[in-house]
Amino acid sequence: MRTTLLKIVQSILNDMDSEAVNSISDTVEAQQIGSIVEDTYYNMISAREIPEHNKLMTLTALSSTDRPTHFSYPTNTKNIERIEYNIGTVSDKDFRIIDFVDPTTFLDKMDESAKLVATIDGNISIFVSTDLPPSYYTSFDDEYLIMNSYDSAVETNLQSSKVRAVGSTYPTFSQTDSFEPDLDNTLLPLLLAESKSACFSLFKGGSDPKVEQAARRLKSYVQNDQFKSKRDNIRNSYGRN
């Protein structure tokens, strides 16, 4: 059920009784609709978890003696669910979970005796252990993450090649005829319905009742049917046990 951006634009143009096109670049209206589809796409993926965007990834080590335990998030990272670090060797791997702690907890646990000083933002000191593999990390700015220690007898700084992380990323969207939005068969109809609704509202001065009805039905359906493998529904307890 994969489809291209051109086919989505053509479907919307047809439903709006607008001029047909063979390429998005044929008319200004087609280009405007392509832009609306992109905006709708990012609105959708920002507001919900998309299983197709989950992946195994690594982190980018700063590889600096001044910041030996610093990493940056991969480009377009949405969130990181889990981080592991290989405290073993290349041939005998031993991945250990690195726990997240909030910034204040990281500072509270920091021991300023016999530690290496790493600096952030030019002049702020962060102390990290030099005789132990990392066990927890934090992020002060949501751009870089800092682990609590490294073993200087093994390495001069923590390495990207030893990181194994699970998270999700924002995919890129291309305004080309052949581009295929990275959504599964469950969410593609919702993208089309939401895009049509937006286009009718912007270009026709009001929404179409049938289009709105389809969008509402699809939105309700996909809330609990995003994964191919069956998973339990997660419901808020609202403070009740």
Backbone as JSON, one array per atom type, in Angstrom:
{
  "sequence": "MRTTLLKIVQSILNDMDSEAVNSISDTVEAQQIGSIVEDTYYNMISAREIPEHNKLMTLTALSSTDRPTHFSYPTNTKNIERIEYNIGTVSDKDFRIIDFVDPTTFLDKMDESAKLVATIDGNISIFVSTDLPPSYYTSFDDEYLIMNSYDSAVETNLQSSKVRAVGSTYPTFSQTDSFEPDLDNTLLPLLLAESKSACFSLFKGGSDPKVEQAARRLKSYVQNDQFKSKRDNIRNSYGRN",
  "N": [[0.82, -1.2, 0.0], [2.17, 1.11, -0.19], [2.67, 4.47, -1.13], [3.15, 7.34, -3.26], [4.19, 10.79, -2.93], [3.28, 12.27, -5.08], [1.02, 10.8, -5.93], [-0.64, 11.15, -3.72], [-1.05, 13.93, -3.78], [-2.31, 14.11, -6.27], [-4.67, 12.69, -5.73], [-5.9, 14.37, -3.85], [-6.25, 16.71, -5.38], [-8.02, 15.74, -7.28], [-10.3, 15.16, -5.69], [-10.94, 17.72, -4.92], [-11.81, 18.73, -7.26], [-9.99, 19.99, -8.92], [-7.38, 21.17, -11.19], [-5.81, 18.59, -12.98], [-2.59, 17.02, -12.59], [0.67, 15.97, -13.74], [2.97, 16.06, -12.42], [4.21, 17.31, -9.32], [5.31, 19.77, -9.61], [3.93, 20.97, -11.66], [1.81, 22.81, -11.25], [1.07, 25.71, -9.24], [-0.82, 25.26, -7.28], [-0.65, 22.49, -6.87], [1.91, 22.33, -5.76], [1.47, 23.76, -3.42], [-0.32, 22.06, -2.13], [1.34, 19.84, -1.79], [3.08, 20.91, 0.1], [1.29, 21.23, 2.24], [0.68, 18.56, 2.77], [3.17, 17.72, 3.71], [3.39, 19.3, 6.06], [1.21, 18.24, 7.48], [2.05, 15.62, 7.77], [4.31, 15.87, 9.49], [3.02, 16.93, 11.7], [1.5, 14.72, 12.44], [3.44, 12.68, 13.07], [4.82, 13.86, 15.1], [3.1, 13.93, 17.21], [2.56, 11.39, 18.06], [3.66, 8.01, 18.78], [5.52, 6.38, 16.36], [5.93, 3.27, 15.15], [7.55, 2.5, 12.95], [9.58, 4.31, 12.95], [11.23, 3.74, 15.0], [14.43, 2.58, 16.05], [17.61, 0.83, 16.17], [20.48, 2.48, 17.23], [23.5, 4.49, 17.33], [25.49, 6.74, 19.34], [27.01, 9.97, 18.94], [30.26, 10.36, 19.69], [32.15, 12.9, 21.32], [34.82, 12.64, 21.4], [36.96, 13.88, 22.78], [39.58, 15.04, 24.88], [38.94, 16.92, 26.72], [36.27, 16.57, 27.05], [35.59, 13.76, 27.76], [33.5, 11.99, 28.27], [31.34, 12.83, 26.89], [28.6, 12.83, 24.62], [26.85, 13.43, 21.55], [23.47, 13.7, 20.42], [22.13, 11.7, 17.74], [21.43, 13.07, 14.46], [18.23, 14.5, 13.99], [17.0, 13.12, 16.09], [14.28, 11.9, 17.92], [13.57, 10.71, 20.39], [15.33, 8.93, 23.01], [15.21, 5.73, 24.18], [16.69, 3.79, 25.48], [20.04, 3.14, 26.52], [23.05, 1.43, 26.0], [26.34, 0.33, 26.95], [29.39, -1.04, 25.83], [31.32, -2.69, 27.93], [33.11, -4.62, 27.68], [35.27, -6.3, 25.39], [36.18, -6.01, 21.88], [36.04, -8.56, 20.76], [34.88, -9.99, 22.81], [32.15, -9.08, 23.83], [30.37, -7.07, 26.2], [27.66, -5.72, 26.97], [26.3, -3.16, 28.92], [23.53, -1.7, 30.61], [23.08, 1.77, 30.59], [21.92, 3.92, 32.85], [19.47, 6.53, 32.88], [19.62, 9.62, 34.59], [18.19, 12.49, 36.18], [19.32, 15.91, 35.64], [19.87, 17.25, 38.15], [20.15, 15.14, 39.94], [22.37, 13.91, 38.82], [24.32, 15.86, 39.35], [24.23, 15.81, 42.16], [25.25, 13.29, 42.68], [27.81, 13.49, 41.87], [31.25, 13.23, 42.46], [33.76, 15.22, 43.61], [36.37, 14.73, 44.22], [39.58, 13.59, 43.31], [39.02, 13.39, 40.56], [38.58, 13.69, 37.02], [38.34, 16.81, 35.45], [35.88, 17.99, 33.39], [34.84, 20.43, 31.07], [31.98, 22.43, 30.37], [30.1, 24.59, 28.29], [32.15, 26.41, 28.22], [33.19, 27.35, 30.81], [32.16, 25.94, 32.98], [32.46, 23.47, 35.39], [32.51, 19.95, 35.23], [32.71, 16.95, 36.91], [34.08, 13.77, 36.37], [34.47, 10.26, 36.82], [37.54, 8.44, 36.4], [38.26, 5.85, 36.55], [36.4, 3.86, 36.23], [33.95, 2.06, 34.29], [31.2, 3.58, 32.49], [28.01, 4.18, 34.15], [25.69, 5.63, 34.46], [23.87, 8.43, 33.04], [23.22, 11.83, 31.95], [21.47, 14.71, 30.59], [21.95, 18.09, 30.07], [21.08, 19.99, 28.31], [19.58, 18.86, 26.31], [20.85, 18.41, 23.97], [23.46, 17.5, 24.14], [24.68, 14.57, 25.8], [25.92, 13.38, 28.91], [28.03, 11.03, 30.33], [28.83, 9.37, 33.42], [31.4, 8.39, 33.96], [34.58, 6.93, 32.9], [36.93, 4.36, 32.0], [40.15, 4.96, 32.27], [42.26, 3.25, 31.97], [41.55, 1.63, 29.97], [40.58, 3.12, 27.81], [40.91, 6.36, 26.25], [38.79, 8.03, 26.05], [35.19, 7.8, 26.03], [33.58, 5.79, 23.5], [31.92, 5.92, 20.33], [31.59, 3.54, 18.92], [31.15, 1.67, 20.85], [28.67, 2.01, 21.82], [25.25, 1.16, 22.11], [22.1, 1.94, 21.29], [18.55, 2.47, 21.72], [15.97, 4.04, 20.08], [14.01, 6.68, 18.58], [13.62, 8.45, 15.48], [13.12, 11.5, 13.61], [11.99, 11.23, 10.38], [13.14, 12.38, 7.14], [11.44, 14.56, 4.84], [10.65, 14.73, 1.49], [10.04, 16.96, -1.13], [9.31, 15.72, -3.69], [8.18, 13.98, -6.61], [8.38, 11.16, -6.46], [8.72, 10.57, -3.8], [8.12, 8.61, -0.9], [6.13, 8.66, 1.86], [7.2, 7.8, 5.12], [5.4, 5.78, 6.51], [3.21, 3.25, 7.83], [0.73, 0.9, 6.5], [-1.47, 1.39, 8.05], [-1.42, 4.03, 8.91], [-1.13, 5.61, 6.62], [-3.66, 6.07, 5.23], [-4.79, 7.83, 7.09], [-3.05, 10.02, 6.95], [-3.65, 10.88, 4.34], [-6.39, 11.52, 4.64], [-6.35, 13.54, 6.63], [-4.78, 15.43, 5.34], [-6.4, 16.04, 3.14], [-8.58, 17.17, 4.46], [-7.39, 19.49, 5.54], [-6.71, 20.8, 3.16], [-9.21, 21.22, 1.92], [-10.27, 22.99, 3.78], [-8.52, 25.17, 3.58], [-8.45, 25.87, 0.84], [-11.0, 25.66, -0.18], [-12.67, 26.98, 1.46], [-13.92, 25.71, 3.57], [-14.53, 22.63, 5.38], [-15.05, 19.3, 4.09], [-17.8, 17.31, 4.91], [-17.78, 14.44, 4.72], [-15.09, 13.87, 4.37], [-14.09, 14.84, 6.79], [-15.41, 13.09, 8.54], [-14.24, 10.63, 7.82], [-11.59, 11.15, 8.57], [-11.82, 11.42, 11.36], [-12.69, 8.85, 12.1], [-10.5, 7.26, 11.3], [-8.46, 8.34, 12.87], [-9.25, 7.59, 15.45], [-9.09, 4.84, 15.18], [-6.36, 4.24, 14.66], [-5.08, 4.75, 17.04], [-4.84, 2.54, 18.73], [-3.77, 0.61, 17.12], [-1.15, 0.52, 15.98], [1.1, -1.06, 15.98], [2.54, -3.93, 14.44], [2.99, -6.35, 15.76], [1.05, -7.63, 18.36], [0.22, -5.58, 21.12], [-0.26, -4.67, 24.54], [-2.8, -2.32, 25.41], [-2.04, 0.93, 26.56], [-3.09, 2.67, 29.24], [-3.9, 5.65, 31.01], [-3.7, 5.9, 34.55], [-4.63, 7.89, 36.11], [-4.0, 8.46, 38.76], [-5.19, 6.4, 40.11], [-4.96, 3.17, 41.59]],
  "CA": [[0.0, 0.0, 0.0], [3.04, 2.27, -0.27], [2.23, 5.43, -2.14], [4.07, 8.46, -3.43], [3.65, 12.12, -2.68], [2.54, 12.67, -6.28], [-0.3, 10.16, -5.92], [-1.43, 11.8, -2.68], [-1.44, 15.24, -4.31], [-3.29, 13.88, -7.35], [-5.94, 12.29, -5.11], [-6.51, 15.56, -3.25], [-6.68, 17.58, -6.48], [-9.21, 15.13, -7.88], [-11.44, 15.33, -4.78], [-11.29, 19.14, -4.89], [-12.21, 19.09, -8.63], [-8.97, 20.93, -9.4], [-6.66, 20.78, -12.41], [-4.97, 17.41, -12.85], [-1.17, 17.25, -12.85], [1.53, 14.8, -13.9], [4.07, 16.29, -11.5], [3.9, 18.32, -8.31], [5.81, 21.06, -10.08], [3.14, 21.45, -12.79], [1.0, 23.97, -10.88], [1.29, 26.28, -7.91], [-1.74, 24.6, -6.35], [-0.09, 21.17, -6.54], [3.03, 22.56, -4.86], [0.9, 24.15, -2.13], [-0.86, 20.84, -1.52], [2.49, 19.06, -1.35], [3.55, 21.52, 1.34], [0.31, 20.91, 3.28], [0.88, 17.14, 3.1], [4.38, 17.66, 4.55], [3.05, 19.83, 7.39], [0.33, 17.27, 8.13], [2.89, 14.48, 8.09], [5.09, 16.15, 10.69], [2.07, 17.05, 12.81], [1.12, 13.36, 12.83], [4.5, 11.89, 13.68], [5.27, 14.54, 16.32], [2.1, 13.78, 18.27], [2.35, 9.98, 18.42], [4.78, 7.1, 18.56], [5.42, 5.68, 15.07], [6.83, 2.12, 15.26], [8.5, 2.43, 11.84], [10.67, 5.26, 13.16], [12.09, 3.22, 16.05], [15.6, 1.95, 15.46], [18.87, 0.73, 16.9], [21.37, 3.56, 16.79], [24.62, 4.79, 18.21], [25.6, 8.15, 19.67], [28.22, 10.56, 18.39], [31.2, 10.73, 20.74], [32.91, 14.11, 21.03], [36.22, 12.19, 21.25], [37.79, 14.99, 23.24], [40.13, 14.86, 26.22], [38.23, 17.87, 27.58], [34.92, 16.05, 27.27], [35.77, 12.33, 27.44], [32.27, 11.19, 28.42], [30.27, 13.55, 26.2], [28.08, 12.37, 23.34], [25.75, 14.22, 20.99], [22.4, 12.88, 19.87], [22.12, 11.63, 16.28], [20.6, 14.05, 13.78], [16.78, 14.23, 13.92], [16.55, 12.24, 17.16], [13.04, 12.26, 18.61], [13.82, 10.33, 21.79], [16.17, 7.77, 23.29], [14.55, 4.9, 25.18], [17.64, 2.96, 26.23], [21.44, 3.22, 26.09], [23.95, 0.41, 26.53], [27.75, 0.57, 26.61], [30.17, -2.26, 25.87], [32.45, -2.6, 28.86], [33.99, -5.73, 27.35], [36.2, -6.07, 24.29], [35.59, -6.19, 20.55], [35.77, -9.98, 20.56], [34.09, -10.51, 23.94], [31.33, -7.91, 24.17], [29.58, -7.1, 27.44], [26.88, -4.48, 26.98], [25.62, -2.85, 30.18], [22.58, -0.59, 30.5], [23.46, 3.04, 31.2], [20.67, 4.5, 33.34], [19.31, 7.98, 32.83], [19.26, 10.34, 35.81], [17.94, 13.89, 35.85], [20.53, 16.71, 35.85], [20.17, 17.54, 39.55], [20.65, 13.89, 40.53], [23.74, 13.75, 38.3], [25.18, 16.76, 40.12], [24.27, 15.35, 43.55], [26.06, 12.07, 42.78], [29.15, 13.78, 41.38], [32.3, 13.3, 43.49], [34.75, 16.17, 43.09], [37.72, 14.37, 44.65], [40.34, 12.67, 42.45], [38.27, 13.2, 39.33], [38.93, 14.51, 35.87], [37.42, 17.91, 35.25], [35.45, 18.3, 32.02], [34.18, 21.73, 31.08], [30.9, 22.64, 29.43], [29.77, 26.0, 28.12], [33.32, 27.25, 28.37], [33.83, 27.51, 32.12], [31.45, 25.22, 34.04], [33.19, 22.22, 35.62], [31.82, 18.68, 35.47], [33.68, 15.96, 37.36], [33.74, 12.4, 36.01], [35.45, 9.27, 37.28], [38.45, 7.97, 35.36], [38.68, 4.47, 36.85], [35.26, 2.95, 36.16], [33.12, 2.21, 33.09], [30.01, 4.4, 32.79], [26.84, 3.47, 34.67], [24.52, 6.47, 34.29], [24.11, 9.62, 32.21], [22.19, 12.86, 31.95], [21.61, 15.76, 29.57], [21.58, 19.39, 30.62], [20.55, 20.88, 27.28], [18.86, 18.06, 25.3], [21.68, 18.35, 22.77], [24.56, 16.61, 24.49], [24.51, 13.79, 27.03], [27.18, 13.19, 29.63], [28.09, 9.85, 31.18], [29.46, 9.7, 34.7], [32.77, 7.9, 34.15], [35.22, 6.06, 31.91], [38.1, 3.68, 32.54], [41.3, 5.46, 31.51], [43.18, 2.14, 31.69], [41.04, 0.94, 28.79], [40.38, 4.05, 26.7], [41.14, 7.77, 26.62], [37.46, 8.63, 26.12], [34.14, 6.87, 25.61], [33.59, 5.67, 22.05], [30.65, 5.66, 19.64], [31.53, 2.14, 18.48], [30.78, 0.82, 21.97], [27.33, 2.39, 22.25], [24.08, 0.58, 21.46], [20.94, 2.67, 21.82], [17.25, 2.26, 21.11], [15.23, 5.29, 20.09], [13.28, 6.98, 17.35], [14.09, 9.64, 14.79], [12.22, 12.13, 12.65], [12.48, 11.03, 9.0], [13.09, 13.55, 6.26], [10.33, 14.61, 3.88], [11.16, 15.32, 0.25], [9.01, 17.46, -2.05], [9.54, 15.15, -5.01], [7.07, 13.12, -7.06], [8.55, 9.75, -6.1], [8.92, 10.39, -2.37], [7.13, 7.79, -0.21], [6.11, 8.95, 3.3], [7.58, 6.64, 5.93], [4.29, 5.38, 7.36], [2.7, 1.94, 7.43], [-0.58, 0.89, 5.84], [-2.5, 1.87, 8.97], [-1.37, 5.48, 9.06], [-1.19, 6.31, 5.33], [-5.0, 6.64, 4.97], [-5.0, 8.98, 7.98], [-2.32, 11.14, 6.36], [-4.43, 11.37, 3.2], [-7.64, 12.13, 5.11], [-6.03, 14.78, 7.33], [-4.31, 16.38, 4.33], [-7.57, 16.48, 2.38], [-9.35, 18.05, 5.33], [-6.7, 20.78, 5.59], [-6.78, 21.44, 1.85], [-10.58, 21.72, 1.74], [-10.45, 24.13, 4.66], [-7.71, 26.31, 3.12], [-8.68, 26.24, -0.56], [-12.42, 25.64, -0.54], [-13.43, 27.79, 2.41], [-14.63, 24.89, 4.55], [-14.22, 21.21, 5.28], [-16.06, 18.41, 3.55], [-18.28, 16.45, 6.02], [-17.35, 13.06, 4.55], [-13.64, 13.83, 4.62], [-13.93, 14.99, 8.23], [-15.87, 11.86, 9.17], [-13.21, 9.61, 7.59], [-10.41, 11.49, 9.37], [-12.1, 11.12, 12.76], [-12.72, 7.4, 12.28], [-9.14, 6.73, 11.18], [-7.69, 8.79, 14.02], [-9.62, 6.74, 16.57], [-8.66, 3.47, 14.91], [-4.91, 4.03, 14.7], [-4.54, 4.93, 18.39], [-4.56, 1.24, 19.34], [-3.42, -0.38, 16.1], [0.02, 1.02, 15.29], [2.14, -2.07, 15.95], [2.2, -5.18, 13.76], [2.9, -7.33, 16.84], [0.03, -7.2, 19.31], [0.7, -5.07, 22.4], [-1.33, -4.23, 25.44], [-3.11, -0.9, 25.41], [-1.54, 1.66, 27.72], [-4.09, 3.66, 29.66], [-3.55, 6.42, 32.19], [-4.42, 5.48, 35.76], [-5.16, 9.1, 36.73], [-3.8, 8.41, 40.21], [-5.87, 5.26, 40.72], [-4.19, 1.94, 41.56]],
  "C": [[0.86, 1.27, 0.0], [2.57, 3.19, -1.38], [3.2, 6.59, -2.18], [3.38, 9.78, -3.12], [2.83, 12.59, -3.88], [1.14, 12.08, -6.28], [-1.21, 10.78, -4.86], [-1.94, 13.15, -3.16], [-2.5, 15.09, -5.4], [-4.65, 13.5, -6.78], [-6.65, 13.49, -4.51], [-7.02, 16.51, -4.32], [-7.96, 17.05, -7.11], [-10.44, 15.35, -7.01], [-11.88, 16.79, -4.69], [-11.75, 19.65, -6.25], [-11.28, 20.16, -9.19], [-8.25, 20.36, -10.61], [-5.74, 19.59, -12.13], [-3.52, 17.75, -13.2], [-0.46, 15.91, -13.04], [2.76, 14.89, -13.0], [3.66, 17.37, -10.52], [4.29, 19.71, -8.8], [4.97, 21.66, -11.21], [2.36, 22.71, -12.47], [1.36, 24.46, -9.49], [0.42, 25.57, -6.89], [-1.2, 23.24, -5.92], [1.08, 21.32, -5.57], [2.53, 22.96, -3.46], [0.34, 22.94, -1.4], [0.27, 19.95, -1.02], [3.04, 19.59, -0.03], [2.6, 21.22, 2.5], [0.44, 19.45, 3.71], [2.11, 16.99, 4.01], [4.09, 18.16, 5.96], [2.18, 18.84, 8.17], [1.11, 16.04, 8.59], [3.66, 14.71, 9.39], [4.2, 16.37, 11.9], [1.69, 15.68, 13.35], [2.23, 12.67, 13.61], [5.03, 12.54, 14.96], [4.35, 14.23, 17.5], [1.88, 12.33, 18.7], [3.62, 9.18, 18.17], [4.54, 6.33, 17.26], [6.4, 4.51, 15.11], [7.89, 2.06, 14.17], [9.71, 3.34, 12.05], [11.56, 4.86, 14.32], [13.27, 2.49, 15.43], [16.7, 1.75, 16.49], [19.8, 1.8, 16.36], [22.56, 3.65, 17.71], [24.56, 6.27, 18.54], [26.91, 8.67, 19.11], [29.13, 11.03, 19.52], [31.93, 12.01, 20.35], [34.4, 13.82, 20.89], [37.21, 13.27, 21.64], [38.32, 14.7, 24.64], [39.49, 15.82, 27.21], [36.83, 17.38, 27.92], [34.9, 14.55, 26.96], [34.51, 11.49, 27.55], [31.08, 11.86, 27.75], [29.89, 12.85, 24.89], [27.05, 13.39, 22.84], [24.71, 13.26, 20.43], [22.52, 12.8, 18.35], [21.19, 12.69, 15.69], [19.15, 13.57, 13.73], [16.29, 13.24, 14.98], [15.26, 12.77, 17.79], [13.16, 11.92, 20.1], [14.73, 9.12, 21.86], [15.51, 6.99, 24.42], [15.56, 4.16, 26.07], [19.03, 3.13, 25.64], [22.22, 2.11, 26.77], [25.38, 0.75, 26.11], [28.52, -0.74, 26.79], [31.38, -2.08, 26.77], [33.42, -3.76, 28.66], [34.95, -5.34, 26.24], [35.47, -6.25, 22.96], [35.2, -7.64, 20.32], [34.89, -10.59, 21.63], [33.24, -9.37, 24.5], [30.54, -8.15, 25.46], [28.84, -5.77, 27.56], [26.15, -4.33, 28.3], [24.7, -1.65, 29.98], [23.11, 0.62, 31.25], [22.17, 3.75, 31.58], [20.65, 6.01, 33.18], [18.99, 8.51, 34.22], [19.04, 11.8, 35.44], [19.18, 14.71, 36.22], [20.87, 16.97, 37.31], [20.7, 16.3, 40.27], [22.08, 13.64, 40.08], [24.71, 14.61, 39.1], [25.32, 16.3, 41.57], [25.2, 14.15, 43.71], [27.52, 12.32, 42.41], [30.13, 13.95, 42.54], [33.44, 14.15, 42.94], [36.17, 15.87, 43.55], [38.33, 13.35, 43.69], [39.59, 12.36, 41.16], [38.85, 14.07, 38.23], [37.89, 15.61, 35.72], [37.14, 18.07, 33.77], [34.7, 19.61, 32.07], [33.08, 21.77, 30.03], [30.58, 24.13, 29.41], [30.95, 26.91, 28.47], [33.97, 27.23, 29.74], [33.12, 26.8, 33.27], [32.07, 23.83, 34.18], [32.24, 21.06, 35.89], [32.88, 17.64, 35.81], [33.2, 14.55, 37.01], [34.85, 11.47, 36.48], [36.3, 8.79, 36.11], [38.84, 6.5, 35.54], [37.55, 3.46, 36.79], [34.55, 3.12, 34.8], [31.86, 2.99, 33.44], [28.85, 3.55, 33.31], [25.57, 4.31, 34.59], [24.88, 7.72, 33.49], [22.98, 10.62, 32.42], [22.39, 13.77, 30.75], [21.12, 17.06, 30.18], [20.86, 20.27, 29.6], [19.78, 20.17, 26.18], [19.58, 18.05, 23.96], [22.85, 17.41, 22.96], [24.17, 15.81, 25.73], [25.88, 13.48, 27.6], [27.09, 11.95, 30.49], [29.0, 10.14, 32.37], [30.92, 9.3, 34.82], [33.28, 7.17, 32.91], [36.46, 5.46, 32.54], [39.31, 4.08, 31.71], [42.34, 4.39, 31.24], [42.79, 1.4, 30.42], [40.97, 1.87, 27.58], [40.57, 5.49, 27.18], [39.84, 8.55, 26.67], [36.44, 7.59, 25.66], [33.97, 6.93, 24.09], [32.21, 5.35, 21.48], [30.48, 4.19, 19.3], [31.12, 1.19, 19.6], [29.36, 1.09, 22.47], [26.28, 1.63, 21.43], [22.85, 1.22, 22.09], [19.68, 2.31, 21.05], [16.49, 3.58, 21.2], [14.48, 5.47, 18.8], [13.77, 8.3, 16.78], [12.97, 10.22, 13.92], [12.76, 11.89, 11.24], [12.39, 12.33, 8.21], [11.93, 13.43, 5.29], [10.83, 15.34, 2.65], [10.01, 15.74, -0.66], [9.31, 17.04, -3.48], [8.42, 14.17, -5.34], [7.17, 11.71, -6.49], [8.72, 9.51, -4.61], [7.78, 9.6, -1.76], [7.18, 8.1, 1.28], [6.37, 7.67, 4.11], [6.51, 6.35, 6.97], [3.79, 4.01, 6.9], [1.29, 2.06, 6.86], [-1.71, 1.38, 6.74], [-2.57, 3.39, 8.99], [-1.45, 6.24, 7.73], [-2.59, 6.85, 5.01], [-5.31, 7.84, 5.86], [-4.27, 10.2, 7.44], [-3.1, 11.73, 5.2], [-5.68, 12.09, 3.66], [-7.37, 13.47, 5.8], [-5.56, 15.85, 6.34], [-5.47, 16.92, 3.5], [-8.4, 17.47, 3.2], [-8.73, 19.44, 5.38], [-6.81, 21.52, 4.27], [-8.18, 21.99, 1.57], [-10.8, 22.98, 2.57], [-9.73, 25.37, 4.12], [-8.12, 26.79, 1.73], [-10.15, 26.32, -0.95], [-13.29, 26.37, 0.48], [-14.2, 27.0, 3.44], [-14.32, 23.44, 4.34], [-15.39, 20.44, 4.69], [-16.51, 17.44, 4.65], [-17.79, 15.01, 5.91], [-15.85, 12.9, 4.82], [-13.38, 13.94, 6.12], [-14.33, 13.72, 8.97], [-14.82, 10.76, 9.03], [-11.98, 9.88, 8.45], [-10.62, 11.14, 10.83], [-12.09, 9.62, 13.02], [-11.31, 6.81, 12.25], [-8.29, 7.12, 12.38], [-7.99, 7.93, 15.24], [-9.08, 5.34, 16.4], [-7.17, 3.28, 15.14], [-4.33, 4.19, 16.1], [-4.11, 3.6, 19.0], [-4.15, 0.18, 18.32], [-2.22, 0.1, 15.29], [1.11, -0.03, 15.12], [1.66, -3.33, 15.23], [2.11, -6.33, 14.76], [1.95, -6.8, 17.9], [0.65, -6.75, 20.62], [-0.48, -4.63, 23.24], [-1.55, -2.74, 25.29], [-2.59, -0.27, 26.69], [-2.54, 2.75, 28.06], [-3.6, 4.38, 30.91], [-4.36, 5.95, 33.39], [-5.07, 6.66, 36.46], [-5.13, 9.02, 38.26], [-4.47, 7.23, 40.89], [-5.0, 4.03, 40.58], [-5.09, 0.77, 41.16]]
}
